[in-house]
Amino acid sequence: MRKLFYGWIVVAVAVVATLIAAGNRSVPGALIQPLHDSTGWAIQSISFATAIGLVLFGLGAPLSGYLMDRFGPRRITLFGLGLMTLSMALSALMTQVWQLNLVWGVLSGVATGVVGGVLGATVANRWFIQHRGLVTGLFGAATSAGQLIFIPALVFWASGLGWREASWIMAAVSLLALLPVWFFMKDSPAEMGLRALGAAPGSAPMKVTADPGILGKALRAPTFWLLATTFFICGATSNGLVGVHFIPYAVSCGLTPTTASGILAVMGALNFVGTLASGYLTDRYDPRVLLSLYYGFRGLSLLFLPFATTPETLLIFAVVFGLDYIATVPPTVALVADNFGRQNVGTVYGWVFAAHQLGAAAAAWAGGAARDALGEYNLAFLLAGAIGIAAALLSLGIRKPPKLAAAQG
């Protein structure tokens, strides 16, 4: 019987950590209303703390990527989960708004950014050459699954027990997640005397050593800026615009919030499927072509959205958009690895991911500003569709060295 490649155990452990990070990132959205009802704090104040967390979540990714490249993912993941545990425990004790900004903003933002931003990309590229795209897709799916699992769970706990008790439960879950990481995660195949899965037969186990000057090299490379720009557009058109404003738009079309949230749940389920499928396809086809197709379909779906005003047409949009919501992640990670080296993925992809989050923050604000100024979302959706198509064209200009990934196995 063939022995299980240890990298799959590392993937399983890292998927658990990614699920927990997604759950912690979901806490503000799930608990904002009960927190407001219990404390009387203004929604705007709570939203400000949440915004701090989103910004630091994005900025935490390049810091985490650099540290993982230098010191390995195991220690950094333990730190991130420990900080999540602390932030959730302290959130259960909050009595002042400044504490909310510290806990939900600074601590939770850094903690979830440390784990949720680049852990999957780092593990996939250290342990796998074969099936690398599929593994990256698994981590994207884990992020979706974490939201699908923990948002209803948090709402249920808060409704039945209270928001403080829900925070304590999340602290306990985060604490328990430390155990498998402590016992089973390894930093690289070389620790086990192994090669990355799919490495050339007979090659020696490769010790992962990051290039300390890789960020400077990346910043001078047009490919980095194409990847960052397209991922900025990805964040703007997905998490920023649709993720924040879909339910208000659907309600403005006459749907009830319950129906709108149900359609959004369908989008989330298709997101899970689409990300796994994208990982499978990334192992077999040119990632640049896949990115171009994903952004093209996304752009067309957003151009269609202003004309989707019924439950049936909004459901059609949810299916199409959901399938490529974060399907862009596996080919983007693959292109980062192929252009800048598998050992440098944490550092470089961390900054590409930060661009994604900046795009999300910008579009979340711009979508709301457009709605307030014009009384509708149509212009915001049409502009998003246009930049989606622009991203499809930009993707074809990304350089993909055909032999770099294999040479570094």
C-alpha positions in Angstrom: 0.0 0.0 0.0 1.4 3.4 -1.0 2.3 5.6 1.9 0.3 8.9 2.2 2.4 11.9 1.2 2.9 14.0 4.4 2.0 17.1 2.6 -1.6 16.1 2.6 -1.5 16.1 6.4 0.0 19.6 6.4 -2.8 20.7 4.0 -5.5 19.3 6.3 -4.1 21.1 9.3 -3.7 24.4 7.4 -7.2 24.0 6.0 -8.5 23.9 9.6 -6.5 27.0 10.5 -7.9 28.8 7.4 -11.5 27.8 8.4 -11.0 29.2 11.8 -9.5 32.4 10.4 -12.6 32.8 8.1 -14.8 32.2 11.2 -13.0 34.9 13.2 -13.2 37.3 10.2 -17.0 36.7 10.1 -17.6 37.7 13.7 -18.2 41.4 13.2 -20.8 40.8 10.5 -22.6 38.2 12.5 -22.5 40.0 15.9 -22.9 43.7 14.9 -26.7 43.8 15.5 -26.7 42.0 18.9 -23.7 44.1 20.0 -25.5 47.3 19.0 -28.7 46.1 20.8 -26.8 45.1 24.0 -24.5 48.1 24.3 -26.2 50.9 22.5 -23.1 51.6 20.6 -23.7 53.3 17.2 -23.7 51.1 14.1 -21.2 53.6 12.6 -18.8 53.1 15.5 -19.0 49.3 15.2 -18.6 49.6 11.5 -15.5 51.7 12.0 -13.9 49.0 14.1 -14.8 46.5 11.4 -13.2 48.7 8.8 -9.9 48.8 10.8 -10.0 45.0 10.9 -10.5 44.7 7.1 -7.6 47.1 6.4 -5.2 45.3 8.8 -6.4 41.9 7.4 -5.1 43.0 4.0 -1.9 44.6 5.3 -1.3 41.6 7.6 -0.9 39.3 4.5 2.5 40.7 3.2 3.9 40.8 6.8 2.8 37.2 7.3 4.1 36.2 3.9 7.5 37.7 4.7 7.6 36.0 8.1 6.5 32.6 6.7 9.2 32.8 4.0 11.8 33.6 6.7 10.7 31.5 9.6 8.3 28.9 8.2 4.5 28.8 8.3 4.2 26.7 11.5 5.4 29.3 14.0 3.5 32.1 12.3 0.3 30.1 12.2 0.6 29.3 15.9 1.1 33.0 16.5 -2.0 34.0 14.4 -4.3 31.4 16.1 -3.0 32.5 19.5 -3.8 36.1 18.7 -7.3 35.1 17.5 -7.9 33.4 20.8 -6.8 36.5 22.7 -8.9 38.8 20.5 -12.1 36.7 20.9 -11.6 36.4 24.7 -11.0 40.1 25.1 -14.0 40.9 22.9 -16.2 39.0 25.4 -15.0 41.5 28.1 -15.5 44.7 26.1 -17.2 47.6 27.8 -15.9 50.7 25.9 -15.8 51.6 22.2 -12.0 52.1 22.2 -11.8 48.5 23.3 -13.9 47.5 20.3 -11.5 49.3 18.0 -8.5 47.5 19.6 -10.1 44.1 19.7 -12.2 43.8 16.6 -10.0 46.3 14.7 -6.3 45.8 15.5 -6.0 42.4 17.1 -8.5 40.5 15.0 -7.4 42.2 11.8 -3.8 41.3 12.3 -4.6 37.8 13.6 -6.8 36.8 10.7 -4.5 38.5 8.2 -1.6 36.5 9.5 -3.4 33.2 8.9 -6.0 33.8 6.3 -4.0 35.8 3.7 -1.1 33.6 2.5 -1.0 30.4 4.5 -2.7 28.4 1.8 -0.5 29.8 -0.9 2.7 29.1 1.1 1.8 25.5 2.0 0.6 24.7 -1.6 3.8 25.9 -3.2 6.2 24.5 -0.6 4.8 21.0 -0.6 3.3 20.5 -4.1 4.3 20.9 -7.7 1.8 18.3 -8.9 -1.8 19.2 -7.8 -0.6 22.7 -6.7 -3.6 24.4 -8.2 -6.0 21.9 -6.7 -4.5 22.4 -3.2 -4.7 26.2 -3.6 -8.4 25.8 -4.6 -8.9 23.8 -1.4 -7.8 26.7 0.7 -10.1 29.1 -1.2 -12.9 26.7 -0.7 -12.0 26.5 3.0 -12.4 30.3 3.3 -15.9 30.0 1.8 -16.8 27.1 4.0 -15.6 29.0 7.1 -18.0 31.8 6.3 -20.9 29.4 5.5 -20.3 27.5 8.8 -19.5 30.2 11.3 -21.9 33.0 10.2 -25.1 31.0 11.0 -23.4 29.4 14.0 -22.4 32.8 15.5 -25.9 34.2 14.9 -27.4 31.1 16.6 -25.0 31.3 19.6 -25.7 35.1 19.9 -29.4 34.6 19.7 -29.6 31.8 22.3 -26.7 32.7 24.6 -25.6 36.3 23.9 -22.8 37.9 21.9 -20.3 37.7 24.8 -20.9 33.9 25.0 -20.5 33.6 21.3 -17.2 35.4 21.6 -16.0 32.9 24.3 -17.0 30.0 22.0 -14.9 31.4 19.2 -12.0 31.9 21.6 -12.3 28.2 22.6 -12.5 27.1 18.9 -9.4 29.1 18.0 -7.5 27.7 21.0 -8.3 24.1 20.1 -7.1 24.8 16.5 -3.6 25.3 18.0 -3.2 21.6 18.8 -3.1 20.1 15.3 -0.8 22.9 14.1 1.5 22.3 17.0 1.7 18.5 16.6 1.4 18.0 12.8 2.4 21.0 10.8 5.9 21.0 9.2 7.5 24.0 7.5 8.8 22.2 4.4 9.2 18.7 2.9 12.9 18.8 3.7 12.0 18.5 7.4 10.6 15.0 6.6 13.4 14.1 4.2 10.9 14.5 1.3 10.7 16.3 -2.0 7.7 18.4 -3.0 5.1 16.2 -4.6 5.8 16.1 -8.3 9.5 17.1 -8.0 11.9 15.5 -10.5 12.7 11.9 -9.5 16.1 11.5 -7.8 16.4 15.2 -6.9 17.4 16.0 -3.3 14.9 17.4 -0.8 15.0 21.1 -1.3 15.5 23.3 1.8 13.2 26.3 1.4 15.3 29.5 1.5 13.6 32.8 0.6 15.3 35.4 -1.4 15.8 38.4 0.9 15.7 40.8 -2.0 12.7 39.3 -3.7 10.3 42.2 -2.9 12.6 44.8 -4.6 12.9 42.5 -7.6 9.1 42.1 -7.7 8.5 45.8 -7.5 10.7 46.3 -10.6 8.8 43.6 -12.6 5.8 44.6 -14.8 4.3 41.2 -14.1 4.0 42.0 -10.4 2.0 45.1 -11.2 -0.2 43.3 -13.6 -1.0 40.7 -10.9 -1.5 43.4 -8.3 -3.8 45.4 -10.6 -5.9 42.5 -11.7 -6.2 41.3 -8.1 -7.2 44.9 -7.0 -10.0 44.6 -9.5 -10.9 41.2 -8.2 -11.3 42.6 -4.7 -13.2 45.6 -5.9 -15.7 43.6 -8.0 -16.2 40.8 -5.5 -15.8 41.4 -1.8 -16.0 45.2 -2.1 -19.0 45.8 -4.4 -21.1 42.6 -4.5 -20.2 41.3 -1.1 -21.2 44.5 0.6 -24.0 45.9 -1.6 -25.8 42.9 -3.1 -28.4 42.6 -0.3 -29.2 46.4 -0.3 -29.5 46.3 -4.1 -31.8 43.2 -4.0 -34.0 44.9 -1.4 -34.2 48.0 -3.5 -35.5 45.7 -6.3 -38.4 44.7 -4.0 -37.0 41.5 -2.5 -37.2 40.8 1.2 -33.9 40.7 3.2 -34.5 37.0 3.8 -34.9 36.2 0.1 -31.9 38.4 -0.7 -29.7 36.6 1.9 -30.9 33.3 0.5 -29.7 34.2 -3.0 -26.4 35.4 -1.5 -26.1 32.0 0.2 -26.5 30.3 -3.2 -23.7 32.6 -4.5 -21.5 31.4 -1.5 -22.2 27.7 -2.3 -21.3 28.1 -6.0 -18.2 30.0 -4.9 -17.1 26.9 -3.0 -17.6 24.7 -6.1 -16.0 27.3 -8.5 -12.9 27.6 -6.4 -12.3 23.9 -6.3 -12.9 23.6 -10.0 -10.5 26.5 -10.7 -7.8 24.7 -8.7 -8.3 21.6 -10.8 -8.2 23.6 -14.1 -5.1 25.6 -13.0 -3.1 22.3 -12.8 -4.0 21.6 -16.5 -4.3 24.9 -18.4 -2.5 28.2 -18.8 -3.4 30.3 -15.7 -3.3 33.5 -17.7 -6.1 32.2 -20.0 -8.1 31.1 -17.0 -7.8 34.5 -15.4 -8.9 36.2 -18.6 -11.9 33.9 -18.8 -12.9 34.4 -15.2 -12.6 38.2 -15.3 -14.4 38.3 -18.6 -17.4 36.4 -17.3 -17.3 38.5 -14.1 -17.4 41.7 -16.2 -20.3 40.5 -18.3 -22.3 39.3 -15.3 -21.8 42.7 -13.6 -23.0 44.5 -16.8 -26.1 42.3 -16.6 -26.7 43.0 -12.9 -28.5 46.4 -13.4 -31.1 44.5 -15.5 -31.5 41.8 -13.0 -34.4 43.0 -10.9 -36.5 39.9 -10.1 -35.7 36.9 -7.9 -35.2 34.7 -10.9 -32.7 37.0 -12.7 -30.9 37.7 -9.5 -30.5 34.0 -9.0 -29.0 33.6 -12.5 -26.5 36.4 -11.6 -25.7 34.7 -8.3 -24.9 31.4 -10.0 -22.7 32.9 -12.7 -20.9 35.3 -10.4 -20.6 32.8 -7.6 -18.7 30.3 -9.8 -15.9 32.7 -10.3 -16.2 34.8 -7.1 -12.7 33.8 -5.9 -11.9 31.3 -8.7 -9.2 33.8 -9.5 -7.1 32.8 -6.5 -5.5 29.5 -7.8 -4.3 30.9 -11.1 -3.0 34.1 -9.4 -1.0 32.1 -6.9 0.4 29.9 -9.6 1.5 32.9 -11.6 3.2 34.4 -8.6 5.0 31.1 -7.9 6.1 30.6 -11.5 7.4 34.2 -11.9 9.0 34.8 -8.5 9.8 31.3 -7.2 7.9 28.9 -4.9 10.0 29.8 -2.0 9.0 33.5 -2.2 5.3 33.0 -2.6 4.5 34.2 0.9 6.2 37.6 0.5 5.1 38.4 -3.1 1.6 37.0 -2.9 1.1 38.8 0.4 1.5 42.1 -1.4 -0.7 41.0 -4.3 -3.4 40.0 -1.7 -3.0 43.4 0.0 -3.9 45.0 -3.3 -7.0 42.8 -3.4 -8.1 44.0 0.0 -7.5 47.7 -0.9 -9.6 47.2 -4.0 -12.4 45.7 -1.8 -12.2 48.6 0.6 -12.3 51.2 -2.2 -15.3 49.6 -3.9 -17.2 49.1 -0.7 -17.0 52.9 -0.1 -17.5 53.9 -3.7 -20.5 51.7 -4.1 -22.2 53.3 -1.1 -21.2 56.8 -2.3 -22.7 56.1 -5.7 -25.9 54.8 -4.1 -26.2 57.9 -1.9 -25.5 60.4 -4.7 -27.6 58.8 -7.5 -30.2 56.8 -5.6 -29.2 53.6 -7.3 -26.3 51.2 -7.9 -26.5 50.9 -11.7 -23.5 53.1 -12.5 -21.4 51.3 -9.9 -22.3 47.9 -11.4 -21.6 49.1 -15.0 -18.2 50.6 -14.1 -17.4 47.4 -12.2 -18.3 45.4 -15.3 -16.0 47.5 -17.4 -13.0 47.1 -15.2 -13.7 43.4 -15.0 -13.3 43.2 -18.8 -10.2 45.4 -18.5 -8.8 42.8 -16.1 -9.5 40.1 -18.6 -7.3 41.8 -21.2 -4.6 42.7 -18.7 -4.4 39.0 -17.6 -3.2 38.0 -21.0 -0.1 40.3 -20.6 1.1 38.5 -17.5 4.4 36.7 -18.1 4.5 33.0 -17.3 8.0 31.3 -17.5 7.2 27.8 -18.7 10.1 26.0 -16.9 10.6 28.0 -13.7 8.2 26.0 -11.5 9.7 22.7 -12.6 13.2 23.9 -12.2 12.6 24.8 -8.6 11.0 21.4 -7.6 
